[in-house]
Amino acid sequence: CKGPRRHHQCGTSGSSSAYSHGSSSRRRHAESEFPAAPPSPSCQGAGLPGPVRCLKLLLLVAATLTLQYSATAYGAGYFGNISMARPGCPDKCGNVSIPYPFGTGNGCFQEPFNVTCNVSGAYLASTKVRILDINLTLGEIRVQNPYIAWQCNHTNGTNSTSGDLEGLRLDPFHKLSYTKNKLTSLGCATLAIVVGGTKGKNQLEYPTVNSCFSYCTDASNVDNSSGCAGMGCCQSSFPGNVSSVNTTSEPVPDIYDSTIQSFSPCSYSFVVEEEWFKFDPSYASSTDFATKYADGVPLVLDWIAGNGSCSETSKMGSQYACQAMNSECIDVSNGPGYRCNCSQGYEGNPYLQGGC
């Protein structure tokens, strides 16, 4: 078990198949060892021969003793009390848990998982993106997306806009979840567009574009019976491997007229966690949606522990992220890269030595 491994399985040479093949021999051994002993009350019961019932009892006792030994060896509540942060480092920022490889302060994180912690919350380093939750097992971060594009054209001639938003800019280790987020548009005769890609050294690579169109002729057209399905609200998916996005929202000139303008003067577009967003008909005519959610809307990010695939871990040496014994490497589906989990039957932090 020295050196990096895709699967650390020390001390687990016993398997279900080995038990299956050896069950008959152990049964014969149990029978020969206690040939004259009558079945104890614990071994009596209907449906199974006495020796088989006794064998089941012996296995139960052995399992109990093993669990008691494990608890003694590792200490009571060992898994429940294991620190998820690097030793000597803060494990929380406010009410947000910060597990390694994330961390705050020098020596507490693995690049590029630096977390900025201040009185207003935990933020992905050098961004305006506030962290809501970090999930090691799923390889996800739930964050607050502050970038809502909007444009308002009032009948009195006053117009306003969010301007040219810089958009969400993340490093290649963080990707927008393409299974849990949606491009969302609010308004009538509104076209929302999302442009994204993976941030390279000098440019966005793998560019992707998607859009959706929301429409309604009057306020009575809009209800929430069909959800966000086109009337006053629309949603669209986007492909994976996207770490940077820009959204735009604008009324469609040939359709957007004074009638629509009178009850739906504003249009909005943003990328949001699909499960969190629940369309309300008032959103289609809202003039303050962006103000209401000035802090942003929830968004789910996938993150990878390292580049490359699990088949290449033997070449990574000290750069291999899965540091714990009884941990395993998992190839991700959202672009190239891998992450780590504790092996089945173990829990904790696979990125720390002794973490699982």
N, C-alpha and C positions, 0 to 999 in steps of 0.2 A: 504493500500500500504506500510505498514511497513515490513521491513525484506526482504530477497531475494525472488525473484519470477522468475519463468521461463518466464512469460509474464507480464510486467508491463503495465497496461492499465488504470491508474488513469484518471478520467475525461473523459472517452470515453464510458460511459454506453450506449449512443445513438448508434444505429446500423442501418444498411440498412434495416434489417428485421423489426425493430421497426418503421422505417419510412414507410415501405410498409404497415404494419398493421394499422398505424394511418393516412394514407393519406386520406382515405375517410372521417374520422371524422373531420380532419382539413379542408377538402374541404367544408363540411357542415357548419363548424364554420365560414369559410370565407364568405360563401354565406349569412348566417344569420346576420353577423355583418355589411355587406354592402348591404342590400336588395334593397334599393331605389337608390343607386348610379349608374348612367349610366357608362358604360365602358369608361375609359379614352382613349385618343389616343394610349397610350402605350399598352393597352389591346386589341386593335382592330387588326384584322387580319383574314385571311382565315384559315379554317381547324379545329379550336378549339372553343368550346363554350366560351363566354365572361368570366364567372366566373373562368374557368380553366386557361385562359390566365392571368387573374389577380392574381390567386394563384401562377403561375409560376413567375410573376413579384415580388410578395411579397417575395418568397423564394430567389430570386436573390438578392434583397435588403438586406435581413437578412444575407445572406452569405457574402455580401460585408462588412456589418457592423462588422461581426465577424472577418473577416480578418483584418479590420482596427484596431479593439480592440487588436487583437493579436500582430500586429506590434507595437502598442503603449505600450503594457504591456512588451514586450521583447526587445523593441528597434529596430530601423531600421537596417536591415541586421544582425539580431541576429544570424541566423543559418550560414550565410556566414562568419561571423566574429568570430565564436566560436573557442576558442583555442583547438587544438587537443593534446597539450602536457599537462603535469601536471602543475598546477599553479606555477609560479615562475621558471619554467624549460625551457631550450632552446627547440624550436620547429623545429629547422633545424640544419643540419650539412652540411655546404657547400650549395649545391642546393638540398639536400635530406631532405624531411620533416620527422620528427621523432615524430609520434603520440604515446601517452601512450596506451598500457603498455610498449612500447619501450621508452628509454630515455637515456640521457648521464649524468653521475654524480650521486652522492649519493642522494637518495630520489626521483629520477626522473623516475625510472623504476620499474617494477614488475619483480621479478626473474622469469625466467632467461633471460630477454629481455634487458640486458645491451648493449648499443651501444658504441663502442670506436670511438671517433671523433678526427681526426688529420688532418694535412695539405693535406694528400693524399685522404681523404674521410672518409666515415662512414663504420665501420666494425662490424660484429657480434662479441661480446666480446670474446677475447682470440682465435680468428681465423684469417686466412688470407682471409676470405670471405668478399668482399666489397659489401655493400648494394647499389643497384641502385634505388629501390623504395619499399615502404611499403604500402600495400593496406588493410585497415581495413575491408572494406565491403566484399571482397572476401577471407580474411584471407590468403593473399599471400605476399611473399617477393620476389622481383626479385633481384638476386645477380650475382656477377661475380665469376664463378667457375675457380680457378687458376690451377686445377689439370688436365693436359693433359698428358697422357702416350704416349711415342713414342720410336721408335727404328729405327736406320738407319744402313744399311749394304751396304757400297759403294763398287764398283767394284775394287777400288784400295786397298782394304783390310782394310780400316779404318772403324771401327764400333763405334757407339755412342748410348747412351740410356738415357732416363729420370731417370733410376735407380728405386729403390724401393720407389715409392711415398707413403707418409703417407696417402694420400687419404682424402676425405672429411669426417670430424668427427663433427657431430652436436649433440646437446642434444635431448632428446625425444620430446621436444616441437616443434621441427622443423623437417619436413619430406620433402623428395623430392617429388614434384608433379608427380604422375604416369600418369596424363592425359596430362601434358604439356611439359614433358621432354623425351628425347630418348637417349639411348646408341648409340653412333655413331662411326663408324670405317672408316678410310680413308686409301687407298693403294690397291695394287694388291696382291692377295694371302695372305690377312691379316685376322687374327682372333682376334676379340676384345672380352674381357670378363669383365663383371661387377660382383662384389661380394658385397653384401650389407646386411644390417640388421638394427635392432633397438638397439641403445646403451643402455645396462643395466648397473648396478653398476659395474660388474666385467667382462662382456663379451658382445659380440654382440648376441642379441636374434633374433629369427625368421630369420635365414640366408636365403638369396636368391641368386641365380646365374642365369645369362643369358648371351647370346653371340650372335654375328652375324659375318658373313664371307663375305668379299668383294673380288672380283676377276676381273682380266682382263688380256688378253694375250699380248696386245700391247696398246700403247697410243691411237691409232685410235679407239679402242673399247669404249673408255670413252667419253661420252657426257652427257649433262644435260637434254636430252629429256625425260628421265624417272625419273629424280631426283635421290635421294639417294636410289636406289632400288637394289643394288648388284654389279653393274659395277663400281669399283673404290670407292664405298661408300655403306655402309649399315647401317641400323638403327634397333633397337630393343626396345621394351617396357620392363618395369619391374613392378612387383607388388607394391602395396602400403605398407605403414608402414615401410619405409626405411629412416633412419636418417643418415646412414654412408655408404659410398661406396668406393671401390677401383676398378680402371680399369687397365687392362693390354692390350698390343698390341704387336703382334709378327707375323712374317711371318711363313707360314705353310711349314715346311721343304720339304715335298714330292712334293710340287707344286711350291714353290718359287725357280726359277732357274736363271741362269745368264742373260737370255733374259729379264725376268721381272725385275731383279735387275738393269739392265742397264737404264731403264726408270722410275722405281718406287722403289727407294732404301729405302724409309722410310714408316713406318706404324704408324698410330695414333689412339688413342681411348679416348673418353671423354663422359661425360653426358652433354647435352646441351638443351636449350629451343628449342623445335621443330619448333615453328613459326619463330624464329629468324634465324635458320640455313638454308642457301640456298647453295646447292652443286654447286661448280664450278669444271669443269673437271680438271683444273690445280692442284686441291688439291691432286689428285691421284698420281701425280709425284712430289709433292712439297717436298723440303728439308728444308723449313723454316716455316712450318705452326705453329709449336709450338713457334717459335720466333715472328712471326707476331701477335700471340695472347698470348704473354707472360703474359699479365695482366689477361687473362682468357676469358671464353666465358659465355654468359648469361645463367642463370639457375633459375628455379622457385621453390620456397619452399612453402609448406603449413605450417601454424603454428597454434597451438591450445592455447587457453587462459588458459585451465586447464584440469586436468585429470577427468575421470568419464564422465557420460552422463547427459543430461538435466533432465532426470527423477530423478536424485540424487541431484539436486540443493538445495532442502530444507534441506539437511544434511550438506551443505558446510558452512553455516554461513558466517562469514566475509571473507572466502576464495573464495566465489562466485565472479567471475570476472565481471559479467554484473552489473555494479554499477548504471547506469543511469536509471531514470524513463523512461518509454516508450522505453525500450530495451527488447530484447528477446534472448533466448538461442538457439543455433543451434548445433545439433550433426554433427560432421564431418564424412566424409567417408574414409579418409586416416588414418586408425588406430583409437584407442580409443581417446576420448577427445571431447571438445566442444569449440565453439567460440561465440561471441556476435555480434548482429547487432541492430541498432535502429529499432524500430517497423515501420511498413508501415506508410508513411506519415510524418516521422521524419527523420532527418539527424544529423550527428555529430559524437561524440565519445561515444559509449556505455560503455566504460571502466572507464569513469569519472562520478562522481556524478554531475547531471545536464548537462550531456554531449549531450543528444539527444533533 
